[in-house]
Amino acid sequence: GDITPKPIAATNCPPPAPISSDSTPTKSASAWNSAGTWEEKDTTEWCQGRLKDTLKCTVAEEDCSSLVAKVSELKDVNGDASVVVSRGKKRYIFDLSCDLKFEVVDSDDDTVLGKGSMSLPDISSTAASDGDWELQLSWKKGGGNEGVTRLGKQFQESIKGSLTKFVQQFNSEF
């Protein structure tokens, strides 16, 4: 088979859907903000949607085997996000969390060799600036299989890469 290393970032994701600006109600500046020193735009819906899309496409593959780790279910994407403009500086503020289930499958015959769940309790602007994503992985099946757990570790790194990608998309969208 093909043993060339493949990038593990979410490459098969659909391009982002354009967001029409007229769907969001424009908030008029309040009296205390007449100088335009503080402006906040709620981006929760966009961020939750983009986070789901980005995580769903995350995969990890081993070069020397047919094992693939992928997200099987995404649940409980919670939290909020906004873009704040204060004194002419843009700040991206988000505090999201989610849980996901994943599988490790043998791509040759689609046998599920491992199953587990991952909790991402702190997808936040603070974690992003520290580059320190907190992921809690637990195995339901296959946790004793060395190849499966090795790919599970690689999959965690892929998820971290997707979180970083999500932050970059958020910053370039608004």
Backbone as numpy.savetxt, mean C-alpha at the origin, in Angstrom:
# Nx Ny Nz CAx CAy CAz Cx Cy Cz
13.27 -23.05 -16.74 12.45 -21.84 -16.74 13.30 -20.59 -16.74
12.64 -19.49 -16.80 13.29 -18.19 -16.82 13.79 -17.85 -15.42
15.09 -17.67 -15.29 15.63 -17.41 -13.95 16.05 -15.96 -13.76
15.71 -15.10 -14.73 16.08 -13.69 -14.54 15.27 -13.10 -13.41
15.93 -12.33 -12.54 15.19 -11.70 -11.43 14.14 -10.75 -11.98
13.01 -10.79 -11.36 11.93 -9.91 -11.81 11.70 -8.84 -10.75
11.40 -7.61 -11.19 11.09 -6.59 -10.19 9.82 -6.99 -9.45
9.81 -6.75 -8.15 8.68 -7.22 -7.37 7.69 -6.11 -7.05
7.93 -4.94 -7.60 6.98 -3.85 -7.36 5.69 -4.16 -8.11
4.66 -3.43 -7.78 3.36 -3.66 -8.39 3.39 -3.14 -9.82
3.75 -4.01 -10.78 3.90 -3.56 -12.16 2.64 -3.77 -12.97
1.79 -4.70 -12.55 0.61 -5.00 -13.35 -0.61 -4.22 -12.88
-0.39 -3.11 -12.21 -1.51 -2.30 -11.74 -2.07 -1.48 -12.89
-3.37 -1.27 -12.90 -3.93 -0.37 -13.91 -3.48 1.05 -13.62
-3.40 1.89 -14.66 -3.02 3.29 -14.40 -4.07 3.97 -13.53
-3.66 4.94 -12.74 -4.62 5.60 -11.85 -5.74 6.29 -12.64
-6.93 6.17 -12.13 -8.05 6.83 -12.78 -7.97 8.32 -12.48
-8.21 9.15 -13.49 -8.16 10.60 -13.22 -9.29 10.98 -12.27
-9.01 11.91 -11.41 -10.03 12.32 -10.45 -10.54 13.69 -10.91
-11.85 13.77 -11.13 -12.39 15.04 -11.59 -12.47 16.00 -10.41
-12.06 17.21 -10.66 -12.00 18.17 -9.56 -13.39 18.68 -9.19
-14.37 18.51 -10.08 -15.70 19.06 -9.75 -16.50 18.15 -8.83
-16.00 16.94 -8.53 -16.77 16.07 -7.65 -16.62 16.47 -6.18
-15.55 17.22 -5.88 -15.36 17.61 -4.49 -15.94 19.01 -4.28
-16.76 19.15 -3.24 -17.34 20.47 -2.98 -16.22 21.44 -2.58
-16.25 22.61 -3.17 -15.20 23.58 -2.83 -15.58 24.25 -1.52
-14.64 24.26 -0.62 -14.88 24.91 0.67 -14.39 26.35 0.53
-15.25 27.30 0.86 -14.78 28.68 0.80 -13.94 28.94 2.04
-12.96 29.79 1.87 -12.07 30.09 3.00 -12.87 30.77 4.10
-12.69 30.31 5.32 -13.40 30.93 6.43 -12.77 32.28 6.76
-13.44 33.03 7.61 -12.99 34.38 7.92 -11.54 34.42 8.41
-11.19 33.47 9.27 -9.83 33.50 9.81 -8.80 33.06 8.79
-9.28 32.49 7.68 -8.35 32.02 6.67 -8.35 32.92 5.44
-8.82 34.16 5.58 -8.91 35.02 4.41 -7.54 35.28 3.80
-6.48 35.16 4.59 -5.13 35.34 4.05 -4.61 34.07 3.38
-5.40 33.00 3.46 -5.00 31.76 2.80 -3.81 31.09 3.47
-3.71 31.24 4.79 -2.55 30.67 5.48 -2.73 29.19 5.76
-3.95 28.68 5.75 -4.18 27.28 6.09 -5.29 26.75 5.21
-5.00 25.68 4.52 -6.03 25.09 3.68 -5.88 23.58 3.78
-7.00 22.89 3.94 -6.93 21.44 4.07 -7.88 20.78 3.08
-7.39 19.76 2.40 -8.22 19.03 1.44 -8.28 17.58 1.90
-9.49 17.07 2.08 -9.66 15.69 2.51 -9.37 14.76 1.32
-8.40 13.88 1.49 -8.03 12.96 0.41 -8.23 11.50 0.84
-9.05 11.31 1.87 -9.22 9.97 2.44 -9.68 8.95 1.40
-10.72 9.31 0.64 -11.29 8.36 -0.31 -10.26 7.96 -1.35
-9.55 8.96 -1.90 -8.53 8.69 -2.91 -7.44 7.79 -2.33
-6.97 8.14 -1.13 -5.87 7.40 -0.52 -6.26 5.96 -0.19
-7.45 5.77 0.35 -7.88 4.41 0.67 -7.98 3.58 -0.61
-8.54 4.17 -1.65 -8.69 3.47 -2.93 -7.34 3.14 -3.55
-6.45 4.12 -3.56 -5.13 3.90 -4.15 -4.32 2.89 -3.34
-4.44 2.95 -2.02 -3.72 2.00 -1.18 -4.18 0.57 -1.48
-5.51 0.39 -1.60 -6.06 -0.94 -1.93 -5.50 -1.42 -3.26
-5.57 -0.56 -4.29 -5.10 -0.96 -5.62 -3.62 -1.33 -5.59
-2.83 -0.52 -4.90 -1.39 -0.74 -4.87 -1.04 -2.03 -4.13
-1.71 -2.27 -3.01 -1.43 -3.49 -2.24 -1.91 -4.74 -2.98
-3.09 -4.63 -3.62 -3.65 -5.80 -4.32 -2.73 -6.32 -5.40
-1.96 -5.45 -6.03 -1.08 -5.86 -7.13 0.28 -6.33 -6.63
0.52 -6.32 -5.34 1.84 -6.67 -4.82 2.07 -8.17 -4.89
3.19 -8.55 -5.47 3.56 -9.97 -5.51 5.04 -10.10 -5.17
5.42 -11.28 -4.76 6.83 -11.61 -4.58 7.05 -12.96 -5.23
8.14 -13.06 -6.00 8.45 -14.32 -6.67 9.87 -14.73 -6.34
10.08 -16.01 -6.29 11.44 -16.50 -6.11 12.01 -16.83 -7.46
13.25 -16.42 -7.69 13.88 -16.66 -8.99 14.11 -18.15 -9.24
14.46 -18.88 -8.18 14.89 -20.27 -8.37 13.76 -21.27 -8.19
12.54 -20.79 -7.99 11.43 -21.72 -7.83 10.18 -21.14 -8.47
9.11 -21.92 -8.43 7.86 -21.44 -9.04 6.93 -20.86 -7.99
7.48 -20.53 -6.80 6.64 -20.00 -5.74 6.33 -18.51 -5.96
5.09 -18.16 -5.71 4.65 -16.76 -5.82 3.82 -16.44 -4.58
4.10 -15.28 -3.99 3.28 -14.80 -2.87 2.44 -13.65 -3.38
1.16 -13.65 -3.04 0.28 -12.57 -3.50 -0.84 -12.34 -2.50
-1.43 -11.17 -2.59 -2.53 -10.80 -1.70 -3.79 -11.55 -2.15
-4.42 -12.25 -1.21 -5.66 -12.95 -1.56 -6.90 -12.18 -1.11
-6.74 -11.35 -0.10 -7.89 -10.58 0.38 -7.39 -9.35 1.12
-8.05 -8.25 0.87 -7.71 -7.00 1.55 -8.91 -6.63 2.39
-8.69 -6.37 3.68 -9.85 -6.01 4.49 -9.51 -4.89 5.46
-10.54 -4.22 5.88 -10.40 -3.18 6.91 -9.37 -2.11 6.56
-9.56 -1.46 5.43 -8.72 -0.30 5.15 -9.40 0.89 5.84
-8.75 1.39 6.89 -9.33 2.43 7.71 -8.39 3.62 7.83
-8.94 4.71 8.36 -8.11 5.89 8.62 -8.47 7.04 7.71
-7.70 8.10 7.82 -7.98 9.25 6.99 -6.70 9.89 6.48
-6.90 10.77 5.50 -5.77 11.41 4.85 -6.18 12.78 4.36
-5.24 13.69 4.34 -5.52 15.02 3.81 -4.23 15.68 3.36
-4.41 16.69 2.54 -3.29 17.52 2.13 -3.53 18.87 2.79
-2.54 19.33 3.51 -2.65 20.62 4.20 -1.66 21.58 3.58
-2.16 22.75 3.22 -1.26 23.81 2.77 -1.22 24.84 3.88
-0.06 25.02 4.44 0.12 25.96 5.53 1.29 26.86 5.21
1.04 28.15 5.20 2.07 29.14 4.85 2.79 28.76 3.55
2.00 28.33 2.57 2.56 28.04 1.26 3.28 26.70 1.15
3.34 25.94 2.24 3.99 24.63 2.17 2.95 23.53 2.20
3.12 22.54 1.32 2.19 21.41 1.27 2.65 20.32 2.20
1.73 19.79 2.99 2.05 18.65 3.84 1.03 17.55 3.58
1.54 16.34 3.45 0.68 15.19 3.18 0.51 14.44 4.49
-0.70 14.46 5.01 -0.94 13.86 6.32 -1.87 12.68 6.15
-1.42 11.51 6.59 -2.29 10.34 6.49 -2.00 9.41 7.65
-3.04 8.75 8.05 -2.93 7.78 9.13 -3.91 6.66 8.80
-3.41 5.65 8.12 -4.25 4.58 7.61 -3.79 3.25 8.22
-4.65 2.27 8.12 -4.27 0.93 8.55 -5.07 -0.06 7.71
-4.55 -1.28 7.60 -5.33 -2.31 6.93 -4.79 -3.68 7.31
-5.61 -4.67 7.02 -5.23 -6.05 7.21 -5.38 -6.74 5.86
-4.50 -7.69 5.62 -4.64 -8.43 4.37 -4.34 -9.90 4.61
-4.87 -10.71 3.72 -4.54 -12.13 3.73 -3.72 -12.38 2.48
-2.78 -13.32 2.59 -1.96 -13.63 1.42 -1.77 -15.13 1.30
-1.36 -15.54 0.11 -1.10 -16.95 -0.17 0.25 -17.08 -0.84
0.87 -18.22 -0.58 2.06 -18.58 -1.35 1.63 -19.78 -2.19
1.70 -19.62 -3.50 1.26 -20.69 -4.40 2.41 -21.14 -5.29
2.33 -22.40 -5.69 3.25 -22.92 -6.68 2.62 -22.60 -8.03
3.27 -21.72 -8.79 2.64 -21.26 -10.03 2.60 -22.35 -11.10
3.34 -23.43 -10.90 3.29 -24.53 -11.88 1.93 -25.22 -11.86
1.40 -25.46 -10.65 0.13 -26.19 -10.59 -0.90 -25.54 -9.67
-0.65 -24.28 -9.28 -1.58 -23.51 -8.45 -1.85 -24.13 -7.08
-0.94 -24.96 -6.60 -1.09 -25.51 -5.25 -0.79 -24.42 -4.23
-1.70 -24.25 -3.27 -1.46 -23.28 -2.21 -0.59 -23.94 -1.14
0.65 -23.44 -0.98 1.60 -24.03 -0.04 1.63 -23.28 1.28
1.21 -22.04 1.24 1.23 -21.25 2.46 0.11 -20.24 2.46
-0.38 -19.93 3.66 -1.41 -18.91 3.82 -1.09 -18.16 5.08
-1.37 -16.88 5.05 -1.13 -16.11 6.25 -1.87 -14.80 6.19
-1.66 -14.02 7.22 -2.27 -12.69 7.25 -1.21 -11.69 7.67
-1.43 -10.47 7.28 -0.51 -9.40 7.61 -1.31 -8.22 8.09
-0.88 -7.66 9.19 -1.53 -6.47 9.72 -0.59 -5.30 9.49
-1.14 -4.21 8.97 -0.37 -2.99 8.73 -1.04 -1.89 9.56
-0.67 -1.80 10.84 -1.40 -0.93 11.76 -1.05 0.55 11.63
0.07 0.86 10.98 0.54 2.25 11.01 1.06 2.69 9.65
0.12 2.90 8.71 0.50 3.45 7.41 0.30 4.95 7.55
1.32 5.63 8.05 1.14 7.03 8.40 2.26 7.88 7.84
2.03 9.20 7.84 3.06 10.11 7.35 4.32 10.00 8.19
4.16 9.72 9.48 5.33 9.57 10.36 6.14 8.34 9.97
5.45 7.21 9.79 6.14 5.97 9.40 6.82 6.16 8.04
6.15 6.90 7.14 6.70 7.11 5.81 7.99 7.92 5.88
8.01 8.95 6.71 9.21 9.78 6.78 10.36 9.04 7.46
10.02 8.12 8.37 11.06 7.31 9.00 11.47 6.13 8.11
10.64 5.83 7.10 10.86 4.65 6.27 10.70 3.37 7.08
9.91 3.45 8.13 9.80 2.34 9.06 8.37 1.82 9.10
8.05 0.93 8.16 6.69 0.40 8.08 6.56 -0.77 9.04
5.53 -0.74 9.84 5.30 -1.83 10.79 4.36 -2.87 10.17
4.87 -4.09 10.02 4.08 -5.17 9.45 4.08 -6.34 10.41
2.91 -6.88 10.68 2.83 -8.05 11.55 2.30 -9.21 10.74
3.18 -10.20 10.53 2.83 -11.34 9.69 2.57 -12.56 10.56
1.50 -13.28 10.27 1.28 -14.55 10.97 0.88 -15.61 9.95
1.39 -16.80 10.14 1.13 -17.92 9.21 -0.05 -18.75 9.70
-0.92 -19.12 8.74 -2.01 -20.04 9.04 -1.65 -21.43 8.50
-0.79 -21.45 7.48 -0.43 -22.69 6.81 0.95 -22.51 6.19
1.79 -23.52 6.29 3.07 -23.48 5.59 4.18 -22.78 6.35
3.90 -22.34 7.56 4.90 -21.60 8.34 6.13 -22.42 8.69
6.03 -23.76 8.56 7.19 -24.60 8.86 8.03 -24.89 7.63
7.54 -24.46 6.46 8.24 -24.71 5.20 9.22 -23.57 4.93
10.50 -23.91 4.85 11.53 -22.88 4.74 11.38 -22.01 3.48
11.08 -22.66 2.36 10.90 -21.91 1.12 9.73 -20.93 1.21
8.66 -21.41 1.83 7.45 -20.58 1.98 7.72 -19.39 2.90
8.37 -19.65 4.04 8.61 -18.54 4.98 9.63 -17.55 4.42
10.59 -18.07 3.63 11.57 -17.17 3.00 10.85 -16.22 2.04
9.93 -16.79 1.26 9.17 -15.96 0.33 8.26 -15.00 1.10
7.76 -15.45 2.26 6.94 -14.58 3.09 7.71 -13.34 3.52
8.98 -13.53 3.88 9.83 -12.38 4.25 10.03 -11.46 3.06
10.25 -12.06 1.89 10.43 -11.27 0.67 9.13 -10.51 0.36
8.00 -11.16 0.60 6.70 -10.54 0.34 6.51 -9.32 1.26
6.97 -9.43 2.51 6.88 -8.28 3.41 7.65 -7.09 2.83
8.83 -7.36 2.27 9.61 -6.28 1.65 8.87 -5.70 0.45
8.20 -6.58 -0.32 7.41 -6.12 -1.47 6.28 -5.20 -1.01
5.62 -5.58 0.09 4.54 -4.76 0.65 5.09 -3.41 1.08
6.26 -3.41 1.73 6.88 -2.14 2.13 7.15 -1.28 0.90
7.62 -1.91 -0.17 7.86 -1.19 -1.42 6.58 -0.59 -1.97
5.48 -1.34 -1.86 4.18 -0.84 -2.33 3.70 0.33 -1.48
3.96 0.29 -0.18 3.57 1.41 0.70 4.34 2.67 0.30
5.64 2.50 0.03 6.45 3.64 -0.40 5.94 4.19 -1.73
5.58 3.27 -2.63 5.04 3.67 -3.94 3.73 4.44 -3.75
2.88 3.96 -2.85 1.61 4.64 -2.55 1.87 6.08 -2.10
2.85 6.26 -1.22 3.17 7.61 -0.71 3.63 8.50 -1.86
4.46 7.96 -2.75 4.94 8.75 -3.91 3.77 9.14 -4.79
2.83 8.21 -5.00 1.65 8.52 -5.83 0.80 9.60 -5.19
0.62 9.50 -3.89 -0.16 10.50 -3.13 0.49 11.88 -3.30
1.80 11.92 -3.13 2.51 13.20 -3.23 2.47 13.78 -4.63
2.43 12.92 -5.66 2.43 13.48 -7.01 1.02 13.79 -7.50
0.00 13.19 -6.85 -1.38 13.41 -7.29 -1.91 14.77 -6.84
-1.51 15.22 -5.65 -2.10 16.44 -5.10 -1.06 17.53 -4.93
